[in-house]
Amino acid sequence: MARVIGEVMTRDVVEAHRETPFKDVVRLLDQHRISGLPVVDDDDKVIGVISETDLIHHRIVRPVRLAARRFSLSPLRRSTRRATAVPHTRTAQELMSSPAVTVHPEQRIADAARVMERHGVERLPVVDEEDRLIGIATRRDLLRIFLRTDDEIRREVLGTAVARLPQSSARGVAVSVRDGVVALQGAVEQRTDILLAVRLTYRVDGVAGVVNGLNIGATPGSAGPPSSQAEPGDGHH
C-alpha cells in the first residue's frame, strides 16, 4: 500500500507568526538547523513560508533599491528624510512567500513529491481539513521511502501490483528486486496485463526503476493450443 504524508511528516514544527521580526526568524533557522519555516496566523492557519532564499533576497535586493532611491533624491530631501526616518524592523509577513503551497496528511508521498517539483519548493506545510498547521514535510522526509529494503519492496509489488492482474496472468509473473530496481519476468496472457503490471509496480513506494521482462505466452496452468486429432475415417486403409 502506498505510504502517505502523515507517515513521514515532522509533527514538531518550528513556525513564525506575522509579527516575528527578521532577526528572530534568522535565529530560529540557525537554532534548529533548518532552511525554512511556515508562517501562521492567530488561528494556526498557514499564510506563507519563509526560506533562506527569501531572507537573502531581502538583505541583498532591499538595500540596493534603497540606495538607488537615495541617489534619486535631492540633497535637501535626503537630509529631511534622515531627520524624520523611523526605524522599521521587517517582519515575517513581509519576508514570506505567499500563498503557501500545502498538502494534507492523507496525500500520497509520490503526489507530494510532484507538488514540490512543480512549485520548486523544499518543504510543504501539512494542514488539516480546516487548513491549520499540523506538520511539515521536507524533501528529506520524502526520500525516506527509498530506504525501504528490497524484500519490503518485493512483498508490496507481489501484494499490490501482481495481485491486481487476472489470476491466470499473475501465476506467470516472477518478481525480483535489487537496489530498489524491480525486475518483472514471465509470461502473461494479454498485452494489457504487461502495461498494468509495470504501471502498478512504478507506483510502489521505494521503487527506483522497473525492468520489464514480461511477454505474452502460455502461463502456468493455462490450457495450451489444442492438439490435432485425426477424425474417424481420415486414416488410410
N, CA, C and O of each residue as an XYZ file, in Angstrom:
948
protein
N       0.843     -1.206      0.000
C       0.000      0.000      0.000
C       0.870      1.244      0.000
O       1.844      1.318      0.749
N       0.535      2.214     -0.824
C       1.325      3.437     -0.941
C       1.303      4.222      0.368
O       0.258      4.368      1.001
N       2.458      4.716      0.756
C       2.557      5.476      2.000
C       2.082      6.904      1.781
O       2.102      7.421      0.664
N       1.656      7.525      2.869
C       1.093      8.875      2.791
C       1.926      9.843      3.615
O       2.753      9.440      4.434
N       1.690     11.129      3.379
C       2.468     12.196      4.024
C       2.424     12.097      5.548
O       3.429     12.340      6.215
N       1.264     11.741      6.097
C       1.139     11.668      7.549
C       2.112     10.705      8.209
O       2.391     10.826      9.402
N       2.637      9.741      7.437
C       3.562      8.763      7.996
C       4.991      9.288      8.101
O       5.770      8.787      8.913
N       5.347     10.281      7.302
C       6.742     10.735      7.280
C       6.916     12.188      7.704
O       8.048     12.635      7.890
N       5.844     12.926      7.860
C       5.973     14.352      8.182
C       6.531     14.560      9.587
O       6.425     13.685     10.447
N       7.119     15.717      9.803
C       7.590     16.123     11.128
C       6.448     16.848     11.836
O       5.910     17.832     11.327
N       6.089     16.350     13.013
C       4.941     16.933     13.718
C       5.328     18.099     14.620
O       4.505     18.977     14.880
N       6.551     18.120     15.091
C       7.014     19.222     15.949
C       7.557     20.328     15.046
O       8.741     20.338     14.711
N       6.691     21.252     14.658
C       7.030     22.235     13.621
C       7.534     23.540     14.241
O       6.925     24.082     15.163
N       8.651     24.028     13.718
C       9.149     25.355     14.078
C       8.432     26.348     13.174
O       8.472     26.213     11.951
N       7.784     27.334     13.757
C       6.966     28.267     12.977
C       7.218     29.703     13.385
O       7.787     29.976     14.442
N       6.787     30.613     12.533
C       6.846     32.045     12.837
C       5.428     32.605     12.719
O       4.545     31.986     12.126
N       5.235     33.791     13.299
C       3.947     34.486     13.207
C       4.121     35.746     12.361
O       5.242     36.141     12.040
N       3.010     36.363     12.008
C       3.060     37.540     11.138
C       4.077     38.568     11.622
O       4.854     39.113     10.838
N       4.059     38.824     12.943
C       4.850     39.922     13.503
C       6.260     39.511     13.929
O       6.991     40.342     14.468
N       6.666     38.263     13.705
C       8.013     37.832     14.103
C       9.064     38.647     13.347
O       9.043     38.677     12.116
N       9.993     39.316     14.069
C      10.999     40.157     13.404
C      11.998     39.344     12.583
O      12.186     38.150     12.817
N      12.627     39.999     11.631
C      13.619     39.385     10.748
C      14.688     38.635     11.534
O      14.976     37.476     11.237
N      15.281     39.289     12.537
C      16.377     38.657     13.278
C      15.911     37.424     14.043
O      16.663     36.460     14.185
N      14.680     37.451     14.534
C      14.155     36.282     15.243
C      13.941     35.109     14.282
O      14.141     33.951     14.650
N      13.536     35.416     13.059
C      13.380     34.361     12.057
C      14.745     33.716     11.774
O      14.865     32.491     11.741
N      15.757     34.545     11.572
C      17.110     34.035     11.322
C      17.574     33.189     12.499
O      18.185     32.136     12.315
N      17.282     33.655     13.704
C      17.685     32.925     14.914
C      17.016     31.553     14.986
O      17.649     30.571     15.373
N      15.741     31.486     14.616
C      15.024     30.206     14.631
C      15.638     29.222     13.636
O      15.832     28.048     13.950
N      15.940     29.713     12.437
C      16.545     28.844     11.427
C      17.889     28.316     11.882
O      18.199     27.139     11.697
N      18.690     29.193     12.482
C      20.022     28.793     12.932
C      19.941     27.839     14.126
O      20.652     26.836     14.175
N      19.088     28.153     15.069
C      18.963     27.347     16.288
C      18.499     25.922     15.995
O      18.977     24.970     16.611
N      17.574     25.781     15.058
C      17.010     24.459     14.763
C      17.645     23.808     13.536
O      17.254     22.712     13.135
N      18.617     24.485     12.950
C      19.348     23.950     11.793
C      18.396     23.559     10.661
O      18.464     22.451     10.128
N      17.525     24.474     10.311
C      16.571     24.256      9.228
C      16.735     25.369      8.202
O      17.326     26.408      8.497
N      16.214     25.156      7.003
C      16.402     26.143      5.935
C      15.129     26.913      5.607
O      15.118     27.730      4.686
N      14.057     26.659      6.353
C      12.822     27.386      6.110
C      11.773     27.017      7.134
O      11.907     26.019      7.842
N      10.717     27.832      7.214
C       9.648     27.549      8.171
C       8.341     28.186      7.711
O       8.357     29.148      6.943
N       7.212     27.656      8.177
C       5.913     28.237      7.818
C       5.581     29.436      8.697
O       6.070     29.560      9.820
N       4.748     30.307      8.166
C       4.238     31.461      8.923
C       2.743     31.237      9.126
O       2.020     30.946      8.173
N       2.279     31.374     10.374
C       0.871     31.115     10.679
C       0.218     32.356     11.274
O       0.889     33.247     11.795
N      -1.122     32.389     11.180
C      -1.858     33.486     11.796
C      -2.279     33.082     13.207
O      -1.809     32.068     13.723
N      -3.147     33.850     13.827
C      -3.548     33.577     15.208
C      -4.358     32.299     15.362
O      -4.505     31.791     16.474
N      -4.887     31.770     14.258
C      -5.654     30.513     14.295
C      -4.827     29.322     13.843
O      -5.369     28.248     13.580
N      -3.503     29.509     13.752
C      -2.592     28.450     13.296
C      -2.811     28.062     11.841
O      -2.420     26.970     11.429
N      -3.426     28.935     11.060
C      -3.594     28.675      9.641
C      -2.369     29.205      8.895
O      -1.887     30.304      9.170
N      -1.879     28.413      7.956
C      -0.650     28.773      7.240
C      -0.935     29.895      6.240
O      -1.823     29.776      5.395
N      -0.179     30.973      6.345
C      -0.364     32.109      5.440
C       0.839     32.328      4.524
O       0.779     33.132      3.593
N       1.926     31.612      4.791
C       3.110     31.759      3.952
C       4.250     30.894      4.445
O       4.132     30.202      5.456
N       5.357     30.939      3.718
C       6.562     30.180      4.073
C       7.766     31.085      3.874
O       7.845     31.832      2.899
N       8.708     31.007      4.817
C       9.964     31.763      4.691
C      11.094     30.772      4.494
O      11.219     29.799      5.238
N      11.921     31.027      3.481
C      13.099     30.203      3.244
C      14.348     31.067      3.367
O      14.263     32.294      3.421
N      15.503     30.419      3.410
C      16.755     31.165      3.440
C      16.877     32.044      2.191
O      17.455     33.129      2.244
N      16.338     31.576      1.089
C      16.369     32.363     -0.152
C      15.610     33.672      0.016
O      16.054     34.720     -0.453
N      14.448     33.606      0.697
C      13.671     34.825      0.942
C      14.474     35.820      1.770
O      14.452     37.021      1.499
N      15.183     35.319      2.783
C      15.945     36.206      3.668
C      17.130     36.835      2.935
O      17.404     38.025      3.087
N      17.823     36.031      2.146
C      18.957     36.555      1.386
C      18.481     37.589      0.366
O      19.113     38.627      0.174
N      17.353     37.285     -0.285
C      16.777     38.228     -1.247
C      16.478     39.566     -0.563
O      16.727     40.628     -1.133
N      15.947     39.508      0.650
C      15.628     40.727      1.397
C      16.881     41.525      1.712
O      16.894     42.748      1.576
N      17.941     40.831      2.134
C      19.154     41.539      2.549
C      19.912     42.124      1.368
O      20.621     43.119      1.523
N      19.773     41.513      0.173
C      20.517     41.996     -0.991
C      19.716     43.007     -1.799
O      20.209     44.088     -2.123
N      18.478     42.649     -2.122
C      17.676     43.481     -3.029
C      17.222     44.764     -2.378
O      17.286     45.825     -2.998
N      16.759     44.693     -1.128
C      16.206     45.885     -0.487
C      17.245     47.000     -0.314
O      16.949     48.154     -0.624
N      18.480     46.680      0.185
C      19.470     47.768      0.290
C      19.799     48.392     -1.061
O      20.024     49.600     -1.138
N      19.833     47.587     -2.138
C      20.132     48.137     -3.464
C      19.033     49.093     -3.897
O      19.311     50.160     -4.445
N      17.780     48.710     -3.651
C      16.658     49.578     -4.012
C      16.689     50.876     -3.221
O      16.425     51.952     -3.760
N      17.015     50.764     -1.927
C      17.067     51.970     -1.094
C      18.186     52.893     -1.534
O      18.024     54.114     -1.553
N      19.338     52.301     -1.895
C      20.463     53.115     -2.338
C      20.110     53.853     -3.628
O      20.419     55.035     -3.778
N      19.462     53.152     -4.555
C      19.076     53.779     -5.816
C      18.084     54.915     -5.566
O      18.102     55.945     -6.239
N      17.230     54.693     -4.586
C      16.230     55.718     -4.289
C      16.881     56.951     -3.671
O      16.487     58.082     -3.954
N      17.898     56.715     -2.808
C      18.588     57.850     -2.175
C      19.274     58.719     -3.220
O      19.243     59.947     -3.142
N      19.896     58.061     -4.206
C      20.597     58.834     -5.235
C      19.623     59.643     -6.073
O      20.015     60.657     -6.649
N      18.358     59.225     -6.162
C      17.388     59.948     -6.981
C      16.798     61.146     -6.252
O      16.116     61.969     -6.863
N      17.059     61.254     -4.918
C      16.533     62.375     -4.150
C      17.517     63.532     -4.143
O      18.727     63.336     -4.261
N      16.993     64.716     -4.005
C      17.860     65.889     -3.883
C      18.507     65.873     -2.507
O      17.967     65.256     -1.589
N      19.672     66.547     -2.335
C      20.338     66.592     -1.028
C      19.413     67.102      0.079
O      19.456     66.591      1.198
N      18.575     68.105     -0.218
C      17.682     68.647      0.806
C      16.664     67.597      1.243
O      16.398     67.445      2.435
N      16.085     66.862      0.263
C      15.077     65.850      0.605
C      15.719     64.698      1.370
O      15.095     64.119      2.260
N      16.996     64.353      1.020
C      17.661     63.271      1.729
C      17.876     63.623      3.185
O      17.671     62.788      4.065
N      18.290     64.859      3.446
C      18.524     65.268      4.831
C      17.220     65.312      5.609
O      17.183     64.975      6.792
N      16.152     65.730      4.941
C      14.845     65.771      5.600
C      14.371     64.368      5.959
O      13.848     64.145      7.051
N      14.553     63.425      5.041
C      14.121     62.046      5.291
C      14.903     61.435      6.437
O      14.342     60.702      7.250
N      16.228     61.737      6.511
C      17.041     61.198      7.604
C      16.560     61.721      8.940
O      16.549     60.998      9.936
N      16.166     62.966      8.954
C      15.743     63.579     10.218
C      14.417     63.009     10.697
O      14.176     62.926     11.901
N      13.562     62.617      9.771
C      12.226     62.163     10.166
C      12.065     60.652     10.081
O      10.989     60.130     10.370
N      13.129     59.935      9.684
C      13.013     58.486      9.481
C      12.737     57.769     10.802
O      13.296     58.112     11.844
N      11.868     56.773     10.731
C      11.558     55.930     11.885
C      12.081     54.531     11.588
O      11.717     53.953     10.564
N      12.933     53.963     12.463
C      13.475     52.627     12.216
C      12.345     51.627     12.005
O      11.360     51.612     12.744
N      12.510     50.792     10.979
C      11.474     49.792     10.670
C      12.086     48.404     10.652
O      13.035     48.143      9.913
N      11.544     47.525     11.461
C      12.007     46.142     11.501
C      11.110     45.297     10.610
O       9.893     45.249     10.794
N      11.722     44.641      9.656
C      10.950     43.785      8.761
C      10.400     42.594      9.533
O      11.074     42.042     10.402
N       9.180     42.204      9.213
C       8.533     41.097      9.916
C       8.366     39.896      8.979
O       8.584     39.986      7.771
N       7.974     38.777      9.579
C       7.784     37.554      8.801
C       6.765     37.753      7.686
O       6.926     37.216      6.590
N       5.732     38.516      7.961
C       4.690     38.719      6.947
C       5.248     39.417      5.703
O       4.794     39.162      4.588
N       6.227     40.290      5.898
C       6.825     41.000      4.773
C       7.863     40.151      4.049
O       8.142     40.375      2.871
N       8.431     39.183      4.749
C       9.514     38.380      4.192
C       9.026     37.123      3.489
O       9.701     36.606      2.599
N       7.867     36.630      3.880
C       7.418     35.303      3.440
C       6.984     35.286      1.983
O       6.638     36.311      1.395
N       7.018     34.069      1.420
C       6.408     33.810      0.116
C       4.974     33.372      0.366
O       4.721     32.499      1.196
N       4.052     33.968     -0.343
C       2.642     33.694     -0.104
C       1.886     33.727     -1.437
O       2.244     34.497     -2.328
N       0.831     32.889     -1.584
C       0.314     31.928     -0.617
C       1.203     30.696     -0.522
O       1.968     30.389     -1.436
N       1.088     30.000      0.596
C       1.897     28.807      0.806
C       1.331     27.622      0.032
O       0.117     27.485     -0.116
N       2.217     26.776     -0.454
C       1.812     25.516     -1.088
C       1.733     24.473      0.021
O       2.741     24.186      0.667
N       0.565     23.907      0.250
C       0.370     22.974      1.366
C      -0.146     21.620      0.864
O      -0.597     21.491     -0.275
N      -0.067     20.621      1.741
C      -0.614     19.295      1.450
C      -1.379     18.803      2.679
O      -1.289     19.376      3.764
N      -2.133     17.724      2.472
C      -2.875     17.105      3.568
C      -2.221     15.777      3.945
O      -1.560     15.163      3.107
N      -2.390     15.326      5.180
C      -1.681     14.126      5.646
C      -2.042     12.855      4.901
O      -1.244     11.918      4.867
N      -3.228     12.799      4.303
C      -3.639     11.571      3.611
C      -3.156     11.508      2.161
O      -3.402     10.516      1.476
N      -2.477     12.547      1.688
C      -1.974     12.531      0.315
C      -0.785     11.584      0.192
O       0.009     11.440      1.121
N      -0.676     10.936     -0.981
C       0.419     10.011     -1.230
C       1.750     10.768     -1.306
O       1.813     11.900     -1.784
N       2.801     10.115     -0.825
C       4.125     10.723     -0.837
C       4.547     11.052     -2.266
O       5.131     12.106     -2.518
N       4.252     10.151     -3.196
C       4.627     10.399     -4.590
C       3.947     11.652     -5.126
O       4.556     12.418     -5.873
N       2.688     11.864     -4.748
C       1.968     13.061     -5.203
C       2.587     14.321     -4.604
O       2.712     15.339     -5.285
N       2.976     14.253     -3.322
C       3.610     15.406     -2.674
C       4.943     15.736     -3.330
O       5.297     16.906     -3.471
N       5.679     14.711     -3.727
C       6.960     14.936     -4.403
C       6.749     15.672     -5.724
O       7.539     16.539     -6.095
N       5.668     15.315     -6.432
C       5.369     16.014     -7.687
C       4.984     17.462     -7.434
O       5.329     18.339     -8.226
N       4.270     17.729     -6.336
C       3.906     19.104     -5.968
C       5.169     19.918     -5.698
O       5.287     21.057     -6.148
N       6.116     19.325     -4.958
C       7.379     20.008     -4.677
C       8.111     20.363     -5.957
O       8.608     21.478     -6.116
N       8.172     19.398     -6.871
C       8.898     19.604     -8.122
C       8.229     20.679     -8.964
O       8.899     21.539     -9.536
N       6.906     20.624     -9.036
C       6.160     21.579     -9.870
C       6.316     23.005     -9.373
O       6.429     23.933    -10.175
N       6.323     23.190     -8.058
C       6.380     24.542     -7.488
C       7.804     24.960     -7.097
O       8.022     26.101     -6.690
N       8.766     24.051     -7.216
C      10.146     24.391     -6.899
C      10.369     24.737     -5.441
O      11.116     25.664     -5.131
N       9.719     23.993     -4.530
C       9.858     24.260     -3.100
C      10.569     23.105     -2.418
O      10.596     21.987     -2.930
N      11.153     23.392     -1.240
C      11.913     22.395     -0.498
C      11.113     21.777      0.639
O      11.506     20.754      1.199
N       9.982     22.406      0.980
C       9.188     21.919      2.123
C       7.721     22.207      1.871
O       7.367     23.144      1.155
N       6.871     21.382      2.478
C       5.427     21.545      2.330
C       4.773     21.520      3.702
O       4.809     20.490      4.375
N       4.176     22.626      4.137
C       3.393     22.573      5.370
C       2.239     21.585      5.196
O       1.605     21.529      4.142
N       1.980     20.815      6.239
C       0.880     19.844      6.206
C      -0.258     20.409      7.049
O      -0.051     20.785      8.203
N      -1.450     20.470      6.480
C      -2.588     21.099      7.160
C      -3.749     20.125      7.276
O      -3.861     19.167      6.511
N      -4.618     20.396      8.262
C      -5.802     19.569      8.442
C      -6.938     20.075      7.562
O      -6.728     20.920      6.692
N      -8.155     19.548      7.795
C      -9.288     19.930      6.951
C      -9.688     21.384      7.113
O     -10.423     21.918      6.282
N      -9.212     22.040      8.181
C      -9.501     23.459      8.386
C      -8.299     24.333      8.060
O      -8.253     25.509      8.422
N      -7.324     23.741      7.370
C      -6.102     24.442      6.932
C      -5.220     24.883      8.090
O      -4.434     25.818      7.940
N      -5.336     24.232      9.237
C      -4.457     24.527     10.370
C      -3.203     23.657     10.288
O      -3.264     22.495      9.887
N      -2.084     24.232     10.669
C      -0.793     23.552     10.575
C      -0.722     22.374     11.545
O      -0.968     22.532     12.741
N      -0.385     21.193     11.024
C      -0.216     20.015     11.887
C       1.132     19.336     11.671
O       1.479     18.415     12.410
N       1.891     19.768     10.680
C       3.192     19.148     10.433
C       3.875     19.796      9.249
O       3.356     20.738      8.649
N       5.047     19.278      8.921
C       5.761     19.773      7.747
C       6.507     18.607      7.121
O       7.018     17.735      7.824
N       6.565     18.598      5.801
C       7.265     17.551      5.059
C       8.348     18.191      4.200
O       8.071     19.095      3.412
N       9.573     17.722      4.355
C      10.689     18.233      3.577
C      11.096     17.205      2.529
O      10.629     16.066      2.547
N      11.960     17.613      1.630
C      12.465     16.666      0.627
C      13.134     15.481      1.311
O      13.012     14.345      0.852
N      13.833     15.741      2.396
C      14.499     14.651      3.120
C      13.483     13.659      3.671
O      13.710     12.449      3.640
N      12.356     14.173      4.177
C      11.302     13.279      4.677
C      10.792     12.375      3.557
O      10.603     11.175      3.757
N      10.572     12.957      2.381
C      10.026     12.182      1.273
C      11.020     11.143      0.765
O      10.620     10.090      0.268
N      12.298     11.432      0.885
C      13.315     10.489      0.416
C      13.418      9.247      1.300
O      14.047      8.260      0.919
N      12.801      9.297      2.476
C      12.861      8.124      3.360
C      12.250      6.890      2.727
O      12.621      5.769      3.074
N      11.318      7.079      1.804
C      10.683      5.909      1.192
C      11.692      5.077      0.417
O      11.473      3.886      0.197
N      12.806      5.695     -0.004
C      13.804      4.951     -0.759
C      14.770      4.194      0.157
O      15.712      3.559     -0.319
N      14.534      4.263      1.474
C      15.331      3.490      2.422
C      14.702      2.126      2.676
O      15.229      1.348      3.471
N      13.590      1.822      2.020
C      12.954      0.524      2.178
C      13.864     -0.571      1.632
O      14.590     -0.364      0.660
N      13.814     -1.746      2.278
C      14.652     -2.849      1.812
C      14.064     -3.457      0.543
O      12.881     -3.295      0.245
N      14.912     -4.155     -0.191
C      14.456     -4.813     -1.417
C      13.358     -5.827     -1.111
O      12.418     -5.986     -1.890
N      13.482     -6.517      0.036
C      12.479     -7.522      0.388
C      11.119     -6.869      0.654
O      10.082     -7.408      0.267
N      11.129     -5.697      1.322
C       9.873     -4.979      1.572
C       9.223     -4.562      0.259
O       8.011     -4.684      0.088
N      10.041     -4.072     -0.660
C       9.516     -3.642     -1.950
C       8.954     -4.835     -2.718
O       7.882     -4.739     -3.315
N       9.672     -5.956     -2.704
C       9.207     -7.146     -3.438
C       7.861     -7.626     -2.906
O       6.963     -7.960     -3.680
N       7.727     -7.659     -1.583
C       6.459     -8.114     -1.000
C       5.303     -7.206     -1.424
O       4.203     -7.680     -1.705
N       5.566     -5.889     -1.467
C       4.484     -4.982     -1.841
C       4.150     -5.085     -3.324
O       2.983     -4.985     -3.703
N       5.158     -5.282     -4.166
C       4.892     -5.456     -5.596
C       4.026     -6.698     -5.812
O       3.078     -6.668     -6.596
N       4.354     -7.787     -5.117
C       3.560     -9.006     -5.250
C       2.144     -8.803     -4.711
O       1.171     -9.287     -5.289
N       2.046     -8.077     -3.591
C       0.754     -7.930     -2.936
C      -0.160     -6.884     -3.544
O      -1.372     -6.920     -3.333
N       0.412     -5.943     -4.302
C      -0.421     -4.879     -4.867
C      -0.428     -4.887     -6.388
O      -1.494     -4.850     -7.003
N       0.757     -4.936     -7.005
C       0.825     -4.877     -8.467
C       0.449     -6.214     -9.099
O      -0.470     -6.277     -9.916
N       1.144     -7.271     -8.731
C       0.894     -8.576     -9.343
C      -0.484     -9.098     -8.956
O      -1.176     -9.708     -9.772
N      -0.874     -8.858     -7.721
C      -2.174     -9.356     -7.255
C      -3.345     -8.713     -7.992
O      -4.449     -9.257     -7.983
N      -3.123     -7.566     -8.628
C      -4.196     -6.894     -9.366
C      -4.389     -7.474    -10.763
O      -5.373     -7.156    -11.431
N      -3.482     -8.305    -11.205
C      -3.605     -8.914    -12.521
C      -4.638    -10.041    -12.479
O      -4.922    -10.580    -11.409
N      -5.197    -10.395    -13.627
C      -6.054    -11.585    -13.663
C      -5.279    -12.782    -13.125
O      -4.082    -12.907    -13.384
N      -5.924    -13.634    -12.405
C      -5.245    -14.743    -11.739
C      -4.439    -15.590    -12.720
O      -3.347    -16.055    -12.394
N      -4.973    -15.786    -13.904
C      -4.263    -16.602    -14.887
C      -2.942    -15.973    -15.304
O      -1.990    -16.691    -15.611
N      -2.868    -14.641    -15.322
C      -1.618    -13.958    -15.669
C      -0.703    -13.834    -14.458
O       0.513    -13.977    -14.589
N      -1.269    -13.571    -13.281
C      -0.464    -13.383    -12.072
C       0.388    -14.608    -11.768
O       1.499    -14.484    -11.252
N      -0.136    -15.805    -12.091
C       0.614    -17.025    -11.814
C       1.917    -17.097    -12.593
O       2.854    -17.781    -12.180
N       1.981    -16.399    -13.713
C       3.167    -16.487    -14.551
C       4.198    -15.405    -14.307
O       5.183    -15.334    -15.043
N       4.012    -14.546    -13.289
C       4.916    -13.417    -13.060
C       5.857    -13.703    -11.896
O       5.425    -14.084    -10.808
N       7.146    -13.513    -12.143
C       8.163    -13.624    -11.094
C       8.741    -12.235    -10.835
O       8.970    -11.467    -11.769
N       8.972    -11.920     -9.571
C       9.448    -10.584     -9.181
C      10.759    -10.702     -8.412
O      10.871    -11.496     -7.478
N      11.740     -9.912     -8.809
C      12.986     -9.806     -8.047
C      13.347     -8.330     -7.930
O      13.003     -7.531     -8.801
N      14.041     -7.968     -6.850
C      14.384     -6.559     -6.596
C      15.851     -6.466     -6.185
O      16.330     -7.241     -5.358
N      16.544     -5.515     -6.770
C      17.935     -5.254     -6.386
C      18.173     -3.758     -6.367
O      18.010     -3.081     -7.382
N      18.564     -3.240     -5.200
C      18.822     -1.802     -5.023
C      17.632     -0.946     -5.449
O      17.802      0.137     -6.008
N      16.421     -1.448     -5.178
C      15.214     -0.687     -5.493
C      14.721     -0.842     -6.910
O      13.649     -0.337     -7.244
N      15.476     -1.531     -7.761
C      15.062     -1.750     -9.152
C      14.345     -3.094     -9.250
O      14.905     -4.136     -8.907
N      13.119     -3.057     -9.715
C      12.273     -4.249     -9.774
C      12.369     -4.880    -11.163
O      12.225     -4.203    -12.181
N      12.615     -6.184    -11.181
C      12.613     -6.932    -12.438
C      11.369     -7.808    -12.488
O      11.137     -8.616    -11.589
N      10.574     -7.650    -13.533
C       9.381     -8.470    -13.753
C       9.688     -9.464    -14.863
O      10.068     -9.069    -15.966
N       9.525    -10.748    -14.576
C       9.827    -11.787    -15.546
C       8.640    -12.733    -15.670
O       7.853    -12.890    -14.737
N       8.523    -13.367    -16.853
C       7.500    -14.373    -17.027
C       6.570    -14.074    -18.182
O       6.821    -13.192    -19.004
N       5.481    -14.842    -18.221
C       4.524    -14.722    -19.316
C       3.141    -14.397    -18.773
O       2.714    -14.925    -17.747
N       2.451    -13.512    -19.491
C       1.069    -13.165    -19.156
C       0.209    -13.400    -20.397
O       0.718    -13.643    -21.492
N      -1.092    -13.322    -20.200
C      -1.985    -13.681    -21.303
C      -2.230    -12.552    -22.299
O      -2.460    -12.801    -23.483
N      -2.180    -11.277    -21.805
C      -2.518    -10.164    -22.686
C      -1.508     -9.025    -22.528
O      -0.867     -8.863    -21.490
N      -1.398     -8.251    -23.596
C      -0.503     -7.077    -23.541
C      -0.952     -6.096    -22.460
O      -0.116     -5.464    -21.814
N      -2.254     -5.964    -22.260
C      -2.754     -5.039    -21.241
C      -2.295     -5.445    -19.842
O      -2.144     -4.591    -18.969
N      -2.071     -6.745    -19.622
C      -1.570     -7.205    -18.322
C      -0.138     -6.733    -18.091
O       0.244     -6.415    -16.965
N       0.650     -6.689    -19.164
C       2.032     -6.191    -19.045
C       2.017     -4.716    -18.666
O       2.730     -4.295    -17.754
N       1.205     -3.936    -19.366
C       1.135     -2.493    -19.096
C       0.656     -2.230    -17.678
O       1.170     -1.340    -17.001
N      -0.332     -3.004    -17.226
C      -0.862     -2.817    -15.878
C       0.177     -3.174    -14.829
O       0.334     -2.452    -13.844
N       0.888     -4.276    -15.026
C       1.900     -4.710    -14.047
C       3.008     -3.675    -13.901
O       3.437     -3.368    -12.789
N       3.469     -3.141    -15.022
C       4.555     -2.141    -14.976
C       4.071     -0.860    -14.315
O       4.771     -0.280    -13.485
N       2.873     -0.418    -14.685
C       2.351      0.835    -14.122
C       2.151      0.727    -12.611
O       2.520      1.641    -11.874
N       1.580     -0.364    -12.151
C       1.335     -0.525    -10.712
C       2.639     -0.711     -9.943
O       2.742     -0.283     -8.793
N       3.624     -1.336    -10.555
C       4.920     -1.510     -9.890
C       5.597     -0.170     -9.672
O       6.180      0.069     -8.615
N       5.524      0.705    -10.662
C       6.127      2.031    -10.524
C       5.476      2.822     -9.384
O       6.110      3.706     -8.808
N       4.228      2.515     -9.057
C       3.528      3.265     -8.015
C       3.898      2.813     -6.607
O       3.514      3.464     -5.635
N       4.629      1.725     -6.476
C       5.027      1.240     -5.154
C       6.133      2.136     -4.603
O       7.126      2.398     -5.282
N       5.957      2.600     -3.377
C       6.956      3.480     -2.764
C       8.302      2.782     -2.641
O       8.383      1.620     -2.243
N       9.360      3.514     -2.991
C      10.708      2.983     -2.884
C      11.235      2.386     -4.169
O      12.423      2.076     -4.257
N      10.383      2.215     -5.172
C      10.824      1.655     -6.452
C      11.623      2.706     -7.218
O      11.126      3.793     -7.514
N      12.871      2.358     -7.532
C      13.731      3.291     -8.254
C      13.673      3.080     -9.759
O      14.054      3.962    -10.528
N      13.199      1.919    -10.181
C      13.100      1.636    -11.607
C      12.460      0.275    -11.809
O      12.372     -0.531    -10.883
N      12.013      0.031    -13.041
C      11.373     -1.241    -13.373
C      11.995     -1.786    -14.656
O      12.070     -1.092    -15.670
N      12.440     -3.042    -14.592
C      12.934     -3.736    -15.776
C      11.852     -4.714    -16.206
O      11.545     -5.667    -15.490
N      11.281     -4.476    -17.368
C      10.168     -5.296    -17.834
C      10.663     -6.452    -18.691
O      11.164     -6.261    -19.799
N      10.508     -7.664    -18.146
C      10.872     -8.865    -18.892
C       9.661     -9.737    -19.175
O       9.790    -10.929    -19.454
N       8.482     -9.131    -19.099
C       7.246     -9.889    -19.328
C       6.981    -10.048    -20.818
O       7.330     -9.182    -21.620
N       6.368    -11.149    -21.172
C       5.967    -11.359    -22.559
C       4.623    -12.068    -22.589
O       4.132    -12.550    -21.569
N       4.049    -12.120    -23.763
C       2.752    -12.763    -23.919
C       2.969    -14.211    -24.330
O       3.673    -14.491    -25.300
N       2.362    -15.126    -23.587
C       2.540    -16.537    -23.900
C       1.715    -17.392    -22.981
O       0.901    -16.876    -22.216
N       1.907    -18.690    -23.041
C       1.181    -19.621    -22.189
C       1.645    -19.468    -20.759
O       2.848    -19.460    -20.500
N       0.723    -19.347    -19.830
C       1.036    -19.191    -18.413
C       0.838    -20.510    -17.697
O       0.100    -21.365    -18.187
N       1.490    -20.707    -16.522
C       1.340    -21.953    -15.787
C      -0.125    -22.249    -15.489
O      -0.839    -21.400    -14.955
N      -0.565    -23.437    -15.831
C      -1.930    -23.829    -15.538
C      -2.905    -23.483    -16.632
O      -4.067    -23.885    -16.580
N      -2.440    -22.726    -17.643
C      -3.368    -22.364    -18.729
C      -3.373    -23.475    -19.761
O      -2.410    -24.231    -19.888
N      -4.442    -23.560    -20.474
C      -4.546    -24.591    -21.496
C      -3.698    -24.216    -22.693
O      -3.741    -23.070    -23.142
N      -2.943    -25.140    -23.211
C      -2.121    -24.882    -24.375
C      -2.963    -24.988    -25.628
O      -4.171    -25.212    -25.545
N      -2.346    -24.830    -26.787
C      -3.092    -24.930    -28.038
C      -3.649    -26.328    -28.215
O      -2.977    -27.295    -27.854
N      -4.847    -26.475    -28.754
C      -5.446    -27.800    -28.897
C      -4.613    -28.695    -29.806
O      -4.099    -28.257    -30.835
N      -4.489    -29.972    -29.400
C      -3.704    -30.903    -30.200
C      -4.551    -31.401    -31.360
O      -5.768    -31.539    -31.239
N      -3.899    -31.668    -32.479
C      -4.637    -32.127    -33.649
C      -4.935    -33.612    -33.518
O      -4.055    -34.408    -33.189
N      -6.130    -33.959    -33.767
C      -6.540    -35.357    -33.707
C      -7.134    -35.756    -35.040
O      -7.838    -34.970    -35.674
N      -6.852    -36.981    -35.468
C      -7.417    -37.462    -36.735
C      -8.871    -37.803    -36.561
O      -9.251    -38.508    -35.626
N      -9.672    -37.307    -37.452
C     -11.080    -37.601    -37.414
C     -11.307    -39.038    -37.855
O     -10.575    -39.565    -38.694
N     -12.336    -39.672    -37.277
C     -12.617    -41.056    -37.710
C     -12.812    -41.107    -39.216
O     -13.505    -40.282    -39.810
N     -12.185    -42.088    -39.797
C     -12.339    -42.261    -41.241
C     -11.296    -41.544    -42.050
O     -11.244    -41.667    -43.273
N     -10.391    -40.728    -41.299
C      -9.359    -39.988    -42.041
C      -8.138    -40.850    -42.327
O      -7.303    -40.506    -43.163
N      -8.045    -41.970    -41.626
C      -6.845    -42.787    -41.810
C      -6.879    -43.527    -43.125
O      -7.930    -43.694    -43.745
N      -5.691    -43.973    -43.542
C      -5.600    -44.711    -44.795
C      -5.841    -46.185    -44.528
O      -5.356    -46.711    -43.526
N      -6.555    -46.846    -45.369
C      -6.823    -48.273    -45.219
C      -5.922    -49.026    -46.167
O      -5.969    -50.255    -46.219
